[in-house]
Structure formats: structure tokens, C-alpha cells
């Protein structure tokens, strides 16, 4: 239950109702974040949790994720390096906040 609550808390800060307004500009895109030591198990954990939450995640080691007002991209080298970029998000969520939530989410799966 703790894990579900943490995941929901992290994602709820990024993802809001589909019906809410969203800015569609370059200012909505955030810098890429690269994570090290992301094992295959941690990578699959992240993909599975996002899909369970209703975020579309393509098969494979790279692609675009989207759902619930957020789009982004990811690229994993198949060994340990994962790069994530939030490309669109609600305008009221800063890149700083989005980055913090992504980091917490990745760290949680790395620890599982």
C-alpha cells in the first residue's frame, strides 16, 4: 500500500485531469535528466507502474510516453543509463517540480 501511495503522490503532482488547460509551448518542455545504475528490473518497474497508472509507454528501450496531460520521452541504454525528458506538462507545474517527482519515482523503482 505504501508503494501505491507514493507512486500516486508522485504522479499526481505531474498529472492532472485531462480536461484542464495545458500550455502548448516550448516553455513547457524541461531539460533532460539522465539517471545512472538503472537496472533492467528497475526499468521494467517504472514502465509497469506508469502503464498501471494509465500512461501509455511503448515497448522497447526508447520512445514517447503520454497520458493525463503529460508527454515525455525516454531512452535507456539497456544496461544502466536512462534519460527522461518531460516535453509537455500543465503550465502550473514548474520543471523543477516535475524533475523532483521524476527523480523520486526513478529512485523508488531503483530501490525495489
N, CA, C and O of each residue as an XYZ file, in Angstrom:
448
protein
N       0.823     -1.192      0.000
C       0.000      0.000      0.000
C       0.867      1.256      0.000
O       0.528      2.245     -0.650
N       1.981      1.220      0.724
C       2.872      2.372      0.798
C       3.403      2.718     -0.588
O       3.458      3.890     -0.961
N       3.792      1.704     -1.347
C       4.331      1.935     -2.679
C       3.286      2.578     -3.584
O       3.589      3.525     -4.310
N       2.059      2.069     -3.544
C       0.990      2.645     -4.361
C       0.757      4.103     -3.993
O       0.588      4.950     -4.870
N       0.747      4.391     -2.715
C       0.519      5.759     -2.259
C       1.621      6.686     -2.729
O       1.353      7.811     -3.152
N       2.848      6.225     -2.657
C       3.975      7.045     -3.093
C       3.893      7.307     -4.583
O       4.084      8.438     -5.030
N       3.607      6.261     -5.360
C       3.504      6.415     -6.812
C       2.388      7.394     -7.148
O       2.576      8.288     -7.973
N       1.244      7.237     -6.526
C       0.129      8.139     -6.796
C       0.462      9.573     -6.400
O       0.108     10.511     -7.114
N       1.129      9.746     -5.284
C       1.524     11.080     -4.854
C       2.483     11.715     -5.839
O       2.331     12.881     -6.204
N       3.479     10.941     -6.271
C       4.456     11.473     -7.217
C       3.813     11.855     -8.543
O       4.049     12.938     -9.078
N       3.014     10.961     -9.048
C       2.411     11.214    -10.351
C       1.308     12.259    -10.286
O       1.087     12.986    -11.255
N       0.617     12.344     -9.164
C      -0.457     13.327     -9.064
C       0.081     14.745     -9.132
O      -0.626     15.656     -9.564
N       1.308     14.939     -8.717
C       1.908     16.268     -8.815
C       2.200     16.634    -10.270
O       2.261     17.815    -10.611
N       2.380     15.637    -11.121
C       2.669     15.875    -12.532
C       1.416     15.824    -13.399
O       1.311     16.528    -14.403
N       0.487     14.999    -13.003
C      -0.615     14.658    -13.895
C      -1.931     15.134    -13.304
O      -2.261     14.820    -12.161
N      -2.658     15.872    -14.070
C      -3.943     16.374    -13.611
C      -5.019     15.928    -14.586
O      -4.723     15.243    -15.565
N      -6.195     16.288    -14.344
C      -7.328     15.901    -15.179
C      -7.084     16.242    -16.642
O      -6.524     17.289    -16.966
N      -7.510     15.346    -17.514
C      -7.346     15.562    -18.951
C      -8.072     16.798    -19.438
O      -7.666     17.397    -20.434
N      -9.117     17.187    -18.771
C      -9.923     18.316    -19.220
C      -9.359     19.675    -18.858
O      -9.890     20.692    -19.305
N      -8.312     19.726    -18.074
C      -7.776     21.019    -17.650
C      -6.878     21.614    -18.730
O      -6.287     20.899    -19.539
N      -6.795     22.925    -18.716
C      -5.998     23.626    -19.719
C      -4.523     23.288    -19.583
O      -4.012     23.048    -18.489
N      -3.854     23.279    -20.738
C      -2.427     22.980    -20.738
C      -1.749     23.890    -21.752
O      -2.213     23.998    -22.887
N      -0.676     24.537    -21.368
C       0.073     25.378    -22.294
C       0.783     24.490    -23.300
O       1.296     23.427    -22.951
N       0.810     24.925    -24.534
C       1.401     24.134    -25.603
C       2.584     24.893    -26.208
O       2.583     25.179    -27.405
N       3.557     25.211    -25.423
C       4.692     25.983    -25.924
C       6.000     25.310    -25.553
O       6.023     24.369    -24.760
N       7.075     25.791    -26.125
C       8.403     25.276    -25.819
C       8.750     25.484    -24.350
O       9.537     24.722    -23.789
N       8.178     26.497    -23.726
C       8.441     26.746    -22.319
C       7.943     25.599    -21.447
O       8.350     25.473    -20.292
N       7.079     24.778    -21.984
C       6.533     23.654    -21.244
C       7.486     22.472    -21.203
O       7.304     21.560    -20.397
N       8.494     22.474    -22.055
C       9.457     21.386    -22.110
C      10.557     21.618    -21.072
O      11.014     22.743    -20.868
N      10.963     20.543    -20.431
C      12.001     20.627    -19.402
C      13.302     20.013    -19.922
O      13.306     19.306    -20.929
N      14.393     20.288    -19.231
C      15.684     19.696    -19.582
C      15.642     18.199    -19.348
O      14.905     17.713    -18.490
N      16.427     17.481    -20.109
C      16.536     16.039    -19.916
C      17.254     15.740    -18.609
O      18.121     16.495    -18.169
N      16.875     14.622    -17.996
C      17.537     14.147    -16.786
C      18.083     12.762    -17.101
O      17.363     11.911    -17.622
N      19.347     12.536    -16.788
C      19.955     11.223    -17.007
C      20.224     10.566    -15.665
O      20.805     11.169    -14.762
N      19.791      9.322    -15.554
C      19.966      8.529    -14.339
C      20.968      7.417    -14.622
O      20.988      6.852    -15.716
N      21.804      7.105    -13.626
C      22.771      6.016    -13.763
C      22.338      4.851    -12.883
O      21.516      5.004    -11.979
N      22.902      3.700    -13.166
C      22.625      2.482    -12.387
C      21.154      2.076    -12.407
O      20.618      1.621    -11.397
N      20.509      2.242    -13.551
C      19.126      1.800    -13.707
C      19.176      0.383    -14.284
O      19.466      0.188    -15.464
N      18.892     -0.581    -13.442
C      18.951     -1.991    -13.836
C      17.753     -2.349    -14.717
O      16.776     -1.603    -14.767
N      17.827     -3.486    -15.410
C      16.659     -3.936    -16.177
C      15.410     -4.072    -15.307
O      14.314     -3.724    -15.747
N      15.559     -4.573    -14.081
C      14.406     -4.705    -13.184
C      13.806     -3.342    -12.839
O      12.586     -3.183    -12.832
N      14.656     -2.367    -12.557
C      14.172     -1.024    -12.234
C      13.485     -0.395    -13.446
O      12.457      0.267    -13.301
N      14.038     -0.594    -14.621
C      13.451     -0.048    -15.841
C      12.061     -0.650    -16.074
O      11.117      0.075    -16.388
N      11.937     -1.949    -15.924
C      10.640     -2.613    -16.097
C       9.659     -2.184    -15.017
O       8.466     -2.048    -15.287
N      10.139     -1.969    -13.806
C       9.301     -1.475    -12.709
C       8.671     -0.140    -13.096
O       7.468      0.055    -12.923
N       9.480      0.775    -13.619
C       8.978      2.092    -13.991
C       7.941      1.999    -15.095
O       6.882      2.621    -15.018
N       8.248      1.219    -16.122
C       7.313      1.090    -17.238
C       5.990      0.492    -16.769
O       4.919      0.966    -17.147
N       6.069     -0.527    -15.961
C       4.869     -1.201    -15.466
C       4.018     -0.262    -14.614
O       2.799     -0.214    -14.776
N       4.641      0.471    -13.724
C       3.894      1.383    -12.844
C       3.232      2.506    -13.633
O       2.099      2.891    -13.346
N       3.937      3.024    -14.617
C       3.335      4.072    -15.448
C       2.137      3.534    -16.218
O       1.090      4.178    -16.278
N       2.292      2.350    -16.807
C       1.183      1.751    -17.559
C      -0.005      1.468    -16.649
O      -1.152      1.696    -17.036
N       0.259      0.976    -15.452
C      -0.819      0.710    -14.499
C      -1.560      1.979    -14.103
O      -2.729      1.930    -13.721
N      -0.881      3.106    -14.195
C      -1.497      4.386    -13.857
C      -2.224      5.016    -15.046
O      -2.880      6.047    -14.894
N      -2.112      4.411    -16.213
C      -2.800      4.932    -17.395
C      -1.938      5.770    -18.310
O      -2.448      6.495    -19.164
N      -0.631      5.675    -18.134
C       0.297      6.382    -19.019
C       0.716      5.406    -20.114
O       1.148      4.291    -19.823
N       0.590      5.824    -21.370
C       0.993      4.980    -22.486
C       2.512      4.944    -22.571
O       3.164      5.984    -22.671
N       3.067      3.738    -22.530
C       4.513      3.529    -22.613
C       4.761      2.493    -23.711
O       4.262      1.371    -23.625
N       5.523      2.859    -24.738
C       5.750      1.904    -25.813
C       6.715      0.799    -25.385
O       7.481      0.971    -24.437
N       6.676     -0.335    -26.087
C       7.653     -1.387    -25.803
C       9.044     -0.919    -26.229
O       9.180      0.010    -27.026
N      10.043     -1.554    -25.707
C      11.413     -1.219    -26.098
C      12.085     -0.287    -25.122
O      11.554      0.035    -24.059
N      13.272      0.136    -25.514
C      14.123      0.932    -24.638
C      14.048      2.433    -24.870
O      14.744      3.198    -24.203
N      13.213      2.860    -25.806
C      13.066      4.296    -26.032
C      11.719      4.589    -26.659
O      11.099      3.728    -27.283
N      11.285      5.814    -26.479
C      10.029      6.218    -27.079
C       9.385      7.359    -26.335
O       9.989      7.993    -25.470
N       8.129      7.605    -26.697
C       7.372      8.691    -26.088
C       6.344      8.113    -25.130
O       5.667      7.131    -25.434
N       6.240      8.739    -23.971
C       5.203      8.371    -23.014
C       4.180      9.495    -23.000
O       4.523     10.665    -23.169
N       2.927      9.130    -22.798
C       1.909     10.170    -22.781
C       0.684      9.698    -22.019
O       0.383      8.507    -21.940
N       0.006     10.660    -21.473
C      -1.243     10.390    -20.787
C      -1.506     11.394    -19.696
O      -0.585     11.915    -19.068
N      -2.773     11.657    -19.481
C      -3.221     12.505    -18.384
C      -2.574     13.890    -18.381
O      -2.261     14.430    -17.320
N      -2.375     14.461    -19.570
C      -1.865     15.825    -19.673
C      -0.365     15.973    -19.706
O       0.144     17.094    -19.716
N       0.358     14.866    -19.722
C       1.819     14.917    -19.733
C       2.344     14.087    -20.891
O       1.856     12.985    -21.145
N       3.336     14.616    -21.592
C       4.066     13.818    -22.574
C       5.545     13.964    -22.288
O       5.999     14.981    -21.763
N       6.274     12.949    -22.635
C       7.714     12.964    -22.434
C       8.357     11.884    -23.273
O       7.685     11.142    -23.989
N       9.652     11.810    -23.172
C      10.378     10.774    -23.893
C      11.385     10.132    -22.955
O      11.800     10.718    -21.955
N      11.764      8.912    -23.304
C      12.754      8.203    -22.514
C      13.680      7.444    -23.441
O      13.302      7.069    -24.551
N      14.895      7.223    -22.972
C      15.872      6.409    -23.693
C      16.728      5.703    -22.654
O      17.373      6.340    -21.821
N      16.724      4.391    -22.715
C      17.516      3.567    -21.805
C      18.516      2.788    -22.641
O      18.153      2.225    -23.673
N      19.773      2.747    -22.209
C      20.823      2.081    -22.993
C      20.817      0.562    -22.863
O      21.657     -0.111    -23.461
N      19.890      0.019    -22.097
C      19.794     -1.425    -21.935
C      20.692     -1.973    -20.845
O      20.692     -3.172    -20.570
N      21.464     -1.080    -20.222
C      22.385     -1.503    -19.171
C      22.175     -0.710    -17.894
O      21.837     -1.274    -16.853
N      22.379      0.621    -17.977
C      22.278      1.400    -16.742
C      21.910      2.863    -16.919
O      21.507      3.497    -15.943
N      22.026      3.427    -18.104
C      21.744      4.854    -18.290
C      20.337      5.071    -18.829
O      19.961      4.511    -19.859
N      19.566      5.888    -18.126
C      18.202      6.228    -18.530
C      18.085      7.740    -18.599
O      18.414      8.445    -17.644
N      17.610      8.236    -19.747
C      17.379      9.666    -19.918
C      15.889      9.891    -20.105
O      15.251      9.249    -20.938
N      15.343     10.809    -19.321
C      13.919     11.143    -19.377
C      13.787     12.644    -19.609
O      14.489     13.448    -18.997
N      12.863     13.005    -20.514
C      12.568     14.406    -20.777
C      11.065     14.612    -20.706
O      10.309     13.919    -21.387
N      10.626     15.558    -19.887
C       9.227     15.967    -19.867
C       9.086     17.018    -20.956
O       9.701     18.083    -20.884
N       8.268     16.715    -21.972
C       8.145     17.615    -23.122
C       6.930     18.533    -23.023
O       6.978     19.674    -23.483
N       5.856     18.052    -22.435
C       4.672     18.871    -22.208
C       4.102     18.517    -20.844
O       4.088     17.354    -20.438
N       3.637     19.537    -20.152
C       3.079     19.361    -18.817
C       2.117     20.500    -18.570
O       2.125     21.480    -19.315
N       1.297     20.400    -17.557
C       0.428     21.530    -17.228
C       1.271     22.775    -16.933
O       2.321     22.679    -16.297
N       0.822     23.911    -17.383
C       1.616     25.132    -17.252
C       1.878     25.523    -15.810
O       2.848     26.227    -15.530
N       1.033     25.080    -14.892
C       1.202     25.472    -13.484
C       2.195     24.581    -12.733
O       2.483     24.824    -11.562
N       2.712     23.562    -13.399
C       3.731     22.705    -12.794
C       5.090     23.140    -13.336
O       5.322     23.085    -14.543
N       5.978     23.565    -12.462
C       7.306     24.006    -12.907
C       8.151     22.798    -13.298
O       7.890     21.674    -12.868
N       9.160     23.048    -14.114
C      10.095     21.980    -14.474
C      10.823     21.463    -13.233
O      11.118     20.273    -13.128
N      11.101     22.342    -12.322
C      11.760     21.951    -11.072
C      10.916     20.915    -10.313
O      11.430     19.893     -9.857
N       9.636     21.192    -10.188
C       8.738     20.263     -9.502
C       8.622     18.957    -10.271
O       8.682     17.879     -9.681
N       8.459     19.050    -11.581
C       8.359     17.844    -12.413
C       9.624     17.003    -12.284
O       9.549     15.782    -12.142
N      10.779     17.649    -12.331
C      12.051     16.924    -12.216
C      12.174     16.226    -10.866
O      12.616     15.079    -10.797
N      11.788     16.906     -9.805
C      11.849     16.305     -8.467
C      10.976     15.059     -8.387
O      11.382     14.047     -7.815
N       9.779     15.133     -8.959
C       8.864     13.988     -8.925
C       9.406     12.820     -9.748
O       9.301     11.663     -9.339
N       9.978     13.126    -10.893
C      10.567     12.068    -11.730
C      11.720     11.411    -10.983
O      11.839     10.186    -10.985
N      12.569     12.208    -10.345
C      13.704     11.655     -9.605
C      13.245     10.740     -8.469
O      13.816      9.669     -8.265
N      12.223     11.158     -7.735
C      11.705     10.324     -6.652
C      11.134      9.015     -7.198
O      11.349      7.949     -6.621
N      10.414      9.100     -8.300
C       9.811      7.919     -8.914
C      10.898      6.939     -9.365
O      10.803      5.742     -9.092
N      11.923      7.437    -10.049
C      13.014      6.581    -10.521
C      13.755      5.957     -9.330
O      14.055      4.764     -9.333
N      14.041      6.767     -8.326
C      14.749      6.246     -7.143
C      13.956      5.152     -6.456
O      14.531      4.181     -5.964
N      12.626      5.305     -6.417
C      11.806      4.272     -5.787
C      11.926      2.943     -6.535
O      12.073      1.894     -5.907
N      11.867      2.974     -7.849
C      11.991      1.728     -8.620
C      13.419      1.187     -8.577
O      13.614     -0.027     -8.622
N      14.401      2.049     -8.491
C      15.779      1.567     -8.362
C      15.979      0.841     -7.052
O      16.821     -0.052     -6.956
N      15.213      1.218     -6.041
C      15.344      0.600     -4.732
C      14.551     -0.689     -4.590
O      14.718     -1.412     -3.608
N      13.681     -0.989     -5.568
C      12.843     -2.184     -5.437
C      13.500     -3.412     -6.015
O      12.919     -4.496     -5.981
